Structure formats: C-alpha cells, structure tokens
Amino acid sequence: MILEFKVENFLSIKDEQVLSFEATSDKHLSEYHVVEIKPGVKILKMAMIYGANASGKTNILKAFDFLRDFAVNPREKGQNTGFVPFKPFISENNEIKNIINSNSRFGRFEIVFFVNQKKYKYILKIDSLKVIYEKLYFYPKTQPAELFSRDFNDNIKGYNLKFGSKIKPKKINEEILKTFTLENSSLISTMSKFDIMFEIKERNDNNIKFSSLKENKQNYVEISNVFDFFKDTNICFKKISLLSKSIFKDVIEDPIYYKEYILPKLKKADFNIIDYEIINEKIGVENIYKIKFKHKVSNKKFFYLYDFEESVGTNLYFGLIAWLGRLNGVNNIWAIDELESSLHPELVNHFINTFLYEVKNTNSQLIFTTHNINLLDEDFVRKDIVWFTNKKEDGSTELYSLADFNIRKELSFSKAYKNGAFGATPIIDSVY
C-alpha cells in the first residue's frame, strides 16, 4: 500500500507535490476506508482527484506510472529514459531565464509504501538521459536502513554503488551490476533482468555463466518485494482497450470464479444481463475466445458479443467489475484516469461502493481522476480521500487535499466546489 508519493519537475508538475494516503482522525466509515497496516499506521484505500481540464490530474497518475515502469523495465542502450521535465510558459519576448535554473532538467520521485507490513522508501532523481541517483530503504524498526544507493559521479563519469548490510552480493554479482546497469535504467530492473534476485537456470549470455550468479534468495527478499510491488501495480489510461485486454485472459482462464463474482453485480447494475458464456472458436490452429452476453427484455432473450455488439458502457463496466474480482483477496494498486467515462453516475457510485464494501481481506488501493462532482456528496466520501489539482499562473500543477479546508461534512461539498471554495475549477467566460 502507498503511504506517500512525491514528485517534482515532471510534465506539468514544477514544484514538489505530495499525494498522501495517511488517514486523518476522521472516523467516518473508517472500517471500509482505512487499513491499519501495522499498529498505529493507518492507510486509506482510495483517493479521488478533481480539477479543471489541463490542470494536471492525469499527470499525477502519469508520474506514478513513470516511476513504476522505470523501476521494473530496463531501457535499451542509448534509449531515452522517458523522463519529461516541466516546461514553463514562455513570455512573448521569450525571457525565461528567471524560471529556468540548473535543476530544471532533473526530476525527483519519492514513494513510501508497505509490502507485507514492511515499510520501504524508494527515491529516484533522473533526467532524460540518465539516473542521477536512486536509493532504496526499508524500515526494520522506526529508523530506515539502506538497501542500496547508486549515485552518478561526474569525476569518473560513472556510478558509485553501495549495498547496505542487509544485502551482501557475491563479488561477481556486484561487478556485473556495475557493468550492466545502464545509466538510463534502474538498478532494480537490472537485477530482475539478470535474475540475481531469484534462482536461475544455467545459461550463457555474453560469455557469463549465469549459474555462477545464483545466490540465497533471502539475501534479496527486500528488493524482490519492491520489484513485485511495482510490477503488480496497474495504471489505466485507455480504459476500454486496456481493461478489456488485460482482464479478458483471467476471465477465460478461471471462468467459474469470475462468473460467480461478476454476474450478480451485472444484474444489480440494470443491464438486463442474466448470464454470459465463453465461446471458443478455432480459426486455423488458433483458439479465439469470445464472451457472449445473454439479455432478457420483456420475456425475450437476446445475445450480444462483448466488445463488438455491446455498448461501450457495458463493456467498460464488465471490465471494471472483473478487475474488482481480481483485486479481491490480493494486494494491488489500481489507478484509473477519468473513471466515469461512458458510465452513468449511478454506475460509478455503485462501482466505488462495491470496491469499498466488498473488496475485503486485501490491502489494495484505488486512485482515480474524475469530473463527477456529484460524488462529493455521496455518503462514502471522507475529506481525506478527496484531492484537487489547480493550474497556477506559470502553467504548473498544484495538488492539495479537501482535508486542508475547514468545512463540515454536513455541508454540500459539491456546492462549495461549484462555487469555487476549493479552486480547481475552470474559469470560463460567458457565451454572452
């Protein structure tokens, strides 16, 4: 579970912005919203982000997605890191020297999170070509212990790599990591690429006998936990295509579980769907799987194919509910851009309540951006789960929480938002 995420100088984000999941003292529906990950540490299961178009809502998710992707996926030699710094508005005479400074090309990311009640912190400073430094800590008690640190040294045009006492790699492994961790990639991704964290089958690449790299997996359990945390995180920007493709395989492979989970919720959602079946069509040597929905209207039955004949909203909601089925009983983080796309507001409300009330025995979290103002007055809302992005004069993004405002729960949050009490709304001239 994420406790805190910080980002500085990335896309529309200029100054450091902080998204916190630390629960406040609010007791409202805490049994559904709050997970006490360890004694005294209470983390929220959900965050919802509001803001005008082009205010940077999506860029908060993109920042998290960039860090996730960079941590687990090594780059090819000579490839750009994918980092894009903040670009300030340029005045008419192009005088931006007061805005640009020596640090403007570097971005910084920091995330504090828990895996199996263990606390970790990962810090990355980066530009478009290379890692400036990356550091990984875990907390055996209250104070952090360093797992590794990797800093670029201008004098040697290379990296200083240091492991903490928890990790004692073989000398050959340490040398391989120094040699093969490219400046445009994370150390974590390189360790996974060379299977140093895991048991290895014997193979020979680049004249290195990899069976000799095998080590006790317990030496790397902390880094393996961090790798799995990032790998199992899901970010959805193109909801229909990504949800359909990524969850479809699971529904096919475990049809009994998913039907038992999905079908009752589809019936509650008033789609007139009474059943669905999985069809296997063999085309040449390839098996093609399709889902056919069975509708009942006025005692007549109709069949429509998922993703072809069904509405966009039906397909999306099927994917969303299937994802909840995957989250149930496991730990995962799921970020969705504009959750309400193609869905009726009541369906969005139903989905959020399903996540809060039915996805149990899990440390999963849901982060989403939305323009659905009506959600602010729903009973499930707590002030500490609501966030806003505001576009400042220089075009940069400012992120802040509803918990920062002194407004009582019994008042209408949506009316206050519409009236500009929280900012984060577009300023639109009258058509007249």
C-alpha positions in Angstrom: 0.0 0.0 0.0 1.2 3.5 -0.8 1.6 5.8 2.2 3.0 8.8 0.3 4.0 9.7 -3.2 6.1 12.8 -4.1 7.0 14.2 -7.5 8.9 17.2 -8.6 9.6 18.7 -12.1 7.7 16.2 -14.3 5.3 17.2 -17.1 3.1 20.0 -15.7 4.4 19.4 -12.2 7.1 22.0 -11.3 7.4 22.3 -7.5 7.2 19.2 -5.3 3.7 17.8 -5.0 2.6 15.3 -2.4 -0.2 12.7 -2.6 -0.7 11.2 0.9 -2.8 8.2 1.8 -2.3 8.6 5.6 -5.7 8.6 7.2 -6.8 11.6 9.3 -8.6 11.2 12.6 -11.9 11.2 10.8 -13.9 8.1 11.9 -16.5 8.2 9.1 -16.7 4.7 7.6 -13.2 4.0 8.7 -13.9 0.3 8.7 -14.2 0.4 4.9 -11.8 3.2 4.1 -8.8 2.6 6.4 -6.4 -0.3 6.7 -4.2 -0.4 9.8 -1.2 -1.9 8.1 0.6 -2.2 11.4 -0.1 -0.8 14.8 -0.5 3.0 14.6 -0.1 3.2 10.8 -3.5 3.8 9.1 -3.6 4.0 5.3 -6.5 5.0 3.1 -7.8 2.5 0.4 -8.9 5.2 -2.0 -8.0 8.7 -3.4 -10.2 10.7 -5.9 -8.7 13.6 -7.8 -10.7 16.6 -9.1 -9.5 19.5 -11.3 -10.1 21.5 -14.4 -9.0 20.2 -17.8 -5.3 20.7 -18.3 -4.7 21.2 -14.5 -2.6 18.1 -14.2 -4.9 15.4 -12.8 -3.7 12.8 -15.3 -0.1 13.9 -14.8 -0.2 12.8 -11.2 -1.1 9.3 -12.4 1.5 9.5 -15.2 4.2 10.4 -12.7 3.4 7.4 -10.6 3.2 5.3 -13.8 6.6 6.6 -15.0 8.2 5.6 -11.6 6.5 2.2 -11.7 7.6 1.5 -15.3 11.2 2.8 -14.8 11.7 0.6 -11.7 10.8 -2.7 -13.4 11.6 -2.2 -17.1 15.2 -1.8 -18.1 15.9 0.5 -21.1 18.0 -0.4 -24.1 21.4 1.1 -24.5 21.2 4.6 -25.9 17.4 4.8 -25.3 15.9 7.9 -23.6 14.8 7.4 -20.0 11.3 8.7 -20.9 11.5 11.5 -18.3 10.0 14.8 -19.5 10.6 17.9 -17.3 8.2 20.7 -16.6 8.1 23.2 -19.4 7.2 26.7 -18.2 5.0 29.2 -20.1 7.2 31.4 -22.3 6.6 35.1 -22.3 6.2 37.0 -25.6 9.9 38.1 -25.6 11.0 34.5 -24.6 12.6 35.8 -21.4 12.5 32.7 -19.2 15.9 33.0 -17.6 14.3 33.7 -14.2 12.3 30.4 -14.5 15.0 28.1 -15.8 17.7 27.1 -13.4 20.4 24.5 -13.2 18.0 21.9 -11.7 15.2 22.4 -14.2 16.2 19.3 -16.3 16.2 17.0 -13.3 13.1 15.3 -11.9 12.7 13.7 -8.5 10.3 11.0 -7.4 9.9 9.5 -3.9 7.5 6.8 -2.7 6.9 5.3 0.7 4.9 2.1 0.7 4.3 -1.1 2.6 4.6 -4.7 1.4 3.5 -7.4 3.9 3.6 -4.9 6.8 7.2 -3.9 5.8 7.8 -0.3 5.1 10.0 0.8 2.2 11.1 4.1 0.6 12.4 4.4 -3.0 13.9 7.7 -4.3 14.8 8.5 -7.8 16.4 11.6 -9.3 16.6 11.5 -13.1 16.9 13.4 -16.4 16.1 12.4 -19.9 19.4 10.6 -20.4 20.4 9.0 -17.1 19.8 8.4 -13.5 21.4 11.0 -11.2 20.8 8.9 -8.1 18.5 6.2 -6.8 18.2 5.0 -3.2 16.2 2.2 -1.6 15.5 1.9 2.1 13.4 -0.4 4.3 12.4 0.1 7.9 13.3 -2.9 10.2 12.1 -0.7 13.1 11.4 3.1 13.2 14.6 4.2 11.5 15.4 3.5 7.8 18.1 1.1 6.8 19.7 1.5 3.4 19.3 -1.4 1.0 21.4 0.3 -1.8 22.4 3.7 -3.1 23.6 4.5 -6.6 25.0 7.9 -7.4 26.4 9.3 -10.6 29.9 10.6 -10.2 30.9 13.3 -12.6 34.6 12.8 -11.9 34.6 9.1 -13.1 31.6 9.6 -15.4 30.1 6.5 -13.8 28.3 5.3 -10.7 29.2 4.7 -7.1 27.2 1.7 -6.0 26.8 0.8 -2.3 24.8 -2.0 -0.7 23.6 -1.9 2.9 24.4 -4.6 5.4 21.1 -6.5 4.6 22.4 -7.3 1.1 25.8 -9.0 0.6 26.0 -9.9 -3.0 28.8 -12.1 -4.4 31.7 -10.1 -5.7 30.9 -11.3 -9.3 27.3 -10.2 -9.0 28.4 -6.8 -7.7 30.7 -6.3 -10.7 28.1 -7.5 -13.1 25.6 -5.0 -11.7 28.1 -2.1 -12.0 28.8 -3.2 -15.6 25.4 -4.0 -16.9 23.2 -1.4 -15.1 22.9 1.2 -17.9 22.8 4.8 -16.9 19.3 5.1 -18.4 17.9 2.1 -16.3 17.2 1.4 -12.6 19.3 -1.0 -10.6 16.1 -2.9 -9.6 15.2 -3.6 -13.2 18.8 -4.8 -14.0 18.7 -7.2 -11.0 15.5 -8.7 -12.3 16.8 -8.9 -15.8 19.8 -10.9 -14.7 17.8 -13.0 -12.3 20.2 -12.1 -9.5 17.3 -11.9 -7.1 16.0 -15.3 -8.0 17.1 -18.8 -8.6 18.5 -19.2 -12.1 18.7 -22.0 -14.6 22.1 -22.3 -16.2 22.5 -20.2 -19.3 25.4 -18.4 -21.0 25.0 -14.8 -22.2 27.9 -12.5 -23.2 30.3 -15.2 -22.0 28.9 -15.0 -18.5 28.0 -18.3 -16.9 24.8 -17.3 -15.1 24.6 -20.4 -13.0 27.5 -18.9 -11.0 25.4 -15.9 -10.1 22.9 -17.9 -8.1 22.6 -16.7 -4.5 20.5 -17.3 -1.5 17.1 -15.7 -2.3 16.8 -14.5 1.2 19.6 -12.0 0.5 17.3 -10.2 -1.9 13.9 -10.7 -0.4 13.5 -6.9 0.3 14.4 -5.9 -3.2 12.2 -8.7 -4.6 9.3 -7.3 -2.5 9.9 -3.8 -4.1 10.1 -5.2 -7.6 6.8 -7.1 -7.1 5.1 -4.0 -5.6 5.8 -2.0 -8.8 5.2 -4.9 -11.2 1.7 -5.6 -9.7 0.6 -2.0 -9.9 -1.9 -1.2 -12.7 -2.4 2.1 -14.4 -5.3 2.5 -16.9 -5.5 5.5 -19.2 -7.3 4.0 -22.2 -9.9 2.2 -20.2 -11.8 0.2 -22.7 -8.8 -1.3 -24.6 -6.6 -1.8 -21.5 -9.3 -3.2 -19.3 -10.7 -5.5 -22.0 -7.3 -7.0 -23.0 -5.7 -7.3 -19.6 -8.7 -8.8 -17.7 -10.1 -10.9 -20.6 -7.4 -13.6 -20.2 -8.2 -14.0 -16.4 -11.9 -14.4 -17.1 -11.2 -17.1 -19.7 -8.7 -19.0 -17.5 -10.9 -19.0 -14.4 -14.5 -18.9 -15.7 -16.2 -20.3 -12.6 -14.8 -17.9 -10.1 -15.3 -14.8 -12.3 -18.8 -15.7 -13.3 -19.8 -16.1 -9.7 -18.2 -12.8 -8.9 -19.3 -10.7 -11.9 -22.8 -11.9 -12.8 -24.6 -10.8 -9.6 -23.1 -7.3 -10.0 -24.1 -7.0 -13.6 -27.6 -8.0 -12.6 -27.7 -5.3 -9.9 -26.4 -2.7 -12.5 -29.6 -3.0 -14.6 -28.1 -4.1 -17.9 -30.8 -6.7 -18.3 -28.0 -9.3 -18.4 -29.0 -12.6 -17.0 -26.0 -14.7 -18.0 -22.9 -14.8 -20.2 -21.0 -17.6 -21.8 -17.4 -18.0 -23.1 -17.2 -19.2 -26.7 -14.1 -20.9 -28.2 -13.8 -20.6 -31.9 -10.9 -22.4 -33.6 -9.6 -20.5 -36.6 -6.8 -22.5 -38.2 -4.5 -23.6 -35.4 -5.5 -20.7 -33.2 -8.2 -20.7 -30.4 -10.2 -17.4 -30.4 -12.2 -16.8 -27.2 -15.2 -14.5 -27.1 -17.8 -13.6 -24.5 -21.5 -13.6 -25.3 -23.9 -11.8 -23.0 -27.5 -13.1 -22.6 -30.1 -10.4 -22.1 -33.7 -10.7 -21.2 -36.2 -8.0 -22.1 -40.0 -8.4 -21.9 -39.5 -12.2 -21.6 -37.5 -12.2 -24.8 -33.8 -13.3 -24.8 -31.1 -11.6 -26.9 -27.4 -12.4 -27.3 -24.7 -9.8 -27.9 -20.9 -10.2 -28.2 -18.7 -8.4 -25.8 -16.6 -5.7 -27.3 -18.4 -5.9 -30.7 -22.1 -5.7 -30.2 -22.4 -4.5 -26.6 -22.4 -0.8 -25.7 -19.2 0.9 -24.6 -20.6 1.4 -21.1 -21.5 -2.3 -20.7 -18.1 -3.4 -21.9 -16.3 -1.0 -19.6 -18.4 -1.9 -16.5 -17.8 -5.6 -17.2 -14.1 -4.9 -17.2 -14.2 -2.8 -14.0 -16.1 -5.5 -12.1 -13.8 -8.2 -13.4 -10.9 -6.1 -12.1 -12.6 -6.0 -8.7 -12.7 -9.8 -8.8 -9.0 -9.9 -9.4 -8.4 -7.5 -6.5 -10.5 -9.5 -4.1 -8.1 -11.2 -1.6 -4.9 -9.9 -3.2 -2.8 -6.8 -2.8 -2.7 -4.4 -5.8 -2.8 -0.7 -6.7 -5.1 0.4 -9.4 -5.1 3.9 -10.9 -7.7 4.9 -13.4 -7.9 8.2 -15.4 -11.5 9.6 -15.7 -13.3 6.7 -14.1 -16.7 8.0 -15.2 -16.1 7.8 -18.9 -19.0 6.2 -20.7 -20.7 5.3 -17.4 -23.9 6.7 -15.8 -23.1 8.5 -12.5 -25.1 5.9 -10.5 -22.9 3.1 -12.0 -19.8 5.0 -10.9 -21.2 5.3 -7.4 -22.1 1.6 -7.4 -18.7 0.6 -8.5 -16.9 2.7 -5.8 -19.2 1.3 -3.1 -18.5 -2.2 -4.4 -14.8 -1.6 -4.1 -15.1 -0.2 -0.5 -17.6 -2.6 0.8 -16.9 -5.9 -1.0 -13.1 -5.9 -1.8 -12.1 -7.2 1.6 -9.1 -9.1 3.1 -6.8 -7.1 0.9 -4.5 -4.1 1.0 -5.5 -2.9 -2.4 -5.9 0.7 -3.3 -7.9 2.6 -5.9 -6.7 6.0 -7.3 -8.8 7.8 -9.9 -9.4 11.1 -11.5 -12.9 12.4 -12.1 -15.1 15.3 -13.2 -18.2 13.8 -11.5 -19.0 16.5 -8.9 -22.0 14.6 -7.6 -19.7 12.0 -6.0 -18.6 14.7 -3.5 -22.0 14.4 -1.7 -22.1 10.7 -1.6 -22.2 9.1 1.8 -18.9 7.2 1.3 -16.9 10.4 0.9 -14.3 11.4 3.6 -12.4 14.7 3.3 -9.0 12.9 3.3 -9.8 10.9 0.2 -10.6 14.0 -2.0 -7.8 15.8 -3.8 -7.7 18.7 -6.2 -5.3 19.9 -8.9 -5.1 23.6 -9.7 -3.3 25.2 -12.6 -1.1 28.1 -11.4 -0.2 31.2 -13.4 3.0 29.6 -14.9 1.0 26.6 -16.0 2.3 24.3 -13.3 0.2 21.9 -11.2 -0.7 22.4 -7.6 -2.1 19.3 -5.7 -3.9 19.7 -2.4 -6.5 17.9 -0.2 -10.0 18.7 0.8 -8.8 17.9 4.4 -6.9 21.2 4.2 -10.2 23.1 4.2 -12.3 23.9 7.3 -15.7 22.7 6.0 -18.1 20.5 7.8 -19.3 17.2 6.4 -23.0 18.1 6.7 -22.5 20.9 4.2 -22.6 20.2 0.5 -19.0 19.6 -0.8 -20.3 19.7 -4.4 -22.0 23.1 -4.0 -18.9 24.5 -2.3 -16.7 23.2 -5.2 -19.0 24.6 -7.8 -18.9 28.0 -6.0 -15.1 28.0 -6.2 -14.4 27.4 -2.5 -11.7 24.8 -3.3 -10.4 26.2 -6.5 -9.5 23.6 -9.1 -12.3 24.7 -11.5 -12.1 26.2 -15.0 -12.6 29.9 -15.4 -14.9 30.2 -18.3 -16.1 33.5 -20.0 -19.8 33.8 -20.6 -21.0 32.9 -24.1 -22.9 36.3 -24.0 
